[in-house]
Amino acid sequence: MREWTSLALEGGYADQPHMVREFREFAGHTPAEQRIAAGEFGSYFVSPRRIAALLGPS
């Protein structure tokens, strides 16, 4: 899996904390917490690339 930082930058965020802040505001938890909560299928439904694509910078 690629690092969150490279995916955040690829998604247009200034840095990884910027992406995590916006994700937390949107979902109420961090991307990593969401992936853990998604369980066995977490990497399919909540991949870092998908998160960056869905949220994009505001």
Secondary structure, 3 states (H helix, E strand, C coil): CCCHHHHHHHCCCCCHHHHHHHHHHHHCCCHHHHHHHCHHHHHHHCCHHHHHHHHCCC
